Amino acid sequence: MSAEGLDWVPAGVDTKRANPARVYDYWLGGTHNFLADQDVGRAIISIEPNARELARANRAFLGRAVRFLAAAGIRQFLDVGSGIPTEGNVHEIAEQAAPGSRVVYVDVDPVAIAHSRAILAGNEHAVIVEADLREPGKILEHGQTRRQIDLARPVGLLLSAVLHLIADDDDPWQITRRLRDALAPGSYLVIGHGTNEGNPEMTQAVEKVYRRGVPTAGRFRSRAEVLRFFDGFELVEPGLVYIAEWRPDSAQDVPSDPSKFWFLGGVGRKP
C-alpha cells in the first residue's frame, strides 16, 4: 500500500521506514502499513513461514487472557504497546465479557495513535495515550490514564508482543516493575514475548532481518528471562507456556509442536 492520497496518514510519518506496529499489522492482514513494513514482513516470512499464523495466535492469546481477567473481576485494562487496532480489540472483548470495562491503550507509533483515535471517537470507556513504554512514569501520570483508570483498584496490565522490542540496556524488567508497582493488589499482568528457545537458529535469523529493517534493539529471550517479569506475582495455570497452550478454546487450536508459535505467554496475579 502507498501512503500517497491516504488521509489517515499523520503528518510527519516516514512511510519509507518500517515500524513494529505496522509490520505486525501487515502480518495480521491489516491495511495500515506501507511498502517498507511489507518488505520487512515478507523478508521474515521467507525465514519463518509461520509468521502470519504466529501473529494471529498471539492475538488470540491476548483475547483469551482478557476474557480470563474479566471473569476474574477485572474492569480496568492498561494495554501498553497496543499497536494498530484490528478485529477483536481489547475494548471490544472486555466490553462483551464485562460491560462498562475501561481500557487505556498506549502506543508510540503515530499511525497507531491516529487510527485508534478514529476508532475510539465517542467511546467513553476506551482511550488512546501516546507514550513510550520506556517512560512508564509518563504513562501512569498521563491525564487520560488517570481519568480512565483508578490505580487504587485492580487493573489488568497487558504487555503483548512489546517487551522483546526493548533492549537489555533499557532494562525492560525495571520498566515492567515500575508499572507493576503502581498496581493495586489483585491486579494481573499479561505478557506475550518472543522466545529464542526451541529454534534458536531461526529466531536469530529473524532478529537479524528485523533489526536491519526496523529501528529496534530488542531481542527474543529465554523462558527464564521472561519469567523474571513475573517476579513476585502468582502465575495462574498453566503458567508460562507457548501461547497456543495457554487455556486454548479447543484442543485443535494447539499444534502438535507448540513451539511452532515461538511466543511464550503467561498471566500473573499481584498478591
Secondary structure, 3 states (H helix, E strand, C coil): CCCCCCCCCCCCCCCCCCCHHHHHHHHCCCCCCCHHHHHHHHHHHHHCCCHHHHHHHHHHHHHHHHHHHHHCCCCEEEEECCCCCCCCCHHHHHHHHCCCCEEEEEECCHHHHHHHHHHHCCCCCEEEEECCCCCHHHHHHCHHHHHHCCCCCCCEEEEECCHHHCCHHHCHHHHHHHHHHCCCCCCEEEEEEEECCCCHHHHHHHHHHHHHHCCCCCCCECHHHHHHHHCCCEECCCCCEEHHHCCCCCHHHCCCCHHHCCEEEEEEECC
